[in-house]
Amino acid sequence: MNIHPDSAAELWHQIMRTTNNAHEQLLMHASLIDALPPRAIYALHPDQFADVAAIYRMKHALFTRLQHNQAIKRLYFNGMRAPNQDT
């Protein structure tokens, strides 16, 4: 799926609004942008998380919130239905 940069920025903004604190923001960035698994996130940031299990729990809670966020659903599904356009 090709997504317009403005739409991508808005999607990321909505994802960050779903987080409750800096730890969750760090987790979202490490998970979605850096594509790191929880063990790698903990290895890089042991001072930010209690243990790997805490990262799994936090990630599960965050992704559940993302799945229920109506603004994110609209952005995603509108992007899926939009025709591919090169800009």
N, C-alpha and C positions, 0 to 999 in steps of 0.2 A: 504494500500500500504506500503510495506517495502521499505525503502530508505537507501542506503549505507551512512554511516557517512560522507564520503568525498563529496558525492552528496548533502547531507543536508547542509554541511558547505558552499559549493559553492552556493547553492540556497539562503541561508541566506546572503552571501556576496553580491549577486546580488540584493537582496531586499534592503539591506542597501545602495548600490550604487544608488538606485532609489530615496532615500531621498535627500532632499536639505539642511537640517540643523539638529541640535541637537534636536529640538522640534519634527520634523518628525521621527527621530530615536527613541525617547522616545515613541512616539505614536505607531510606528510599534512594538516595543518590548512589550508594554503594551497590544496591541491588539492581536498580534499573539502568543506571548510566554505566557503571563500571562492570555490571553483570557478575558480581562476586557472590559466591555462596556464603552462608552464615559462618562457616569455619574460617574462611579467608577474611571476612569482615572482622571477626573477633581477633584474628592474628594481627591485623593492622590497627585495631582500636580496642585493645584489652582494657584500657582505662575508661572506656565509654559504656561498656556492657558487662553485666555480672558474669556471664558465661555464654557458651554457644546456644544452650537451651533457651536462654532469655531472648536471644536474637530470633530464634525460630518462633517463639511466642509472640514477640513484637511484630514480626513480619506477617504472621498469620492474622493478627488483629488489624494491621494496616491494610492488608490486601482485602480483608472482609469489608472494611470501611470503603475502600476504593470501589469494590463491586457494587455497593449500595449508593454511591454518590451519583445523583441524577445529572449534575453538570458534566461530570466525566462521561457518563453514558451518552449524553447528547453530543458531546464533542467527538467521541469515538465513532458513534454510529453515523453522524453526519459526515465524518471523514471517510467512512467506508462506502457511503452511497455516492459521494462526490466523484464525478468523472476525473480520471487522471489528466492533469494539465501540467505541461512543462512551462515554468515561468522563468 
